[in-house]
Amino acid sequence: MNTFLNYLVVAALFALVLAPVALGVVRERRIDRQLREAERGRRAAAGPPETESAARPVTATRRPHLRVWVRV
């Protein structure tokens, strides 16, 4: 019985340590999906610029090696 409880405690600690990682991965995938959908929508709605002086749209690019979002 003690061996089973020891394994149970180790599994619970393992789950507690990995829970934040799993939640972060799920959150990043959701954000990536939303950005892809927004990009597709922008491409579909994009047409020629109205004037030459139109401001350049702000885009967010992901730099995988930095794991941060940068405004360009």
Beta strands, then each sheet from edge to edge (+ up, - down):
strand 1: 60-63
strand 2: 68-71
sheet 1: 1+ 2-
end
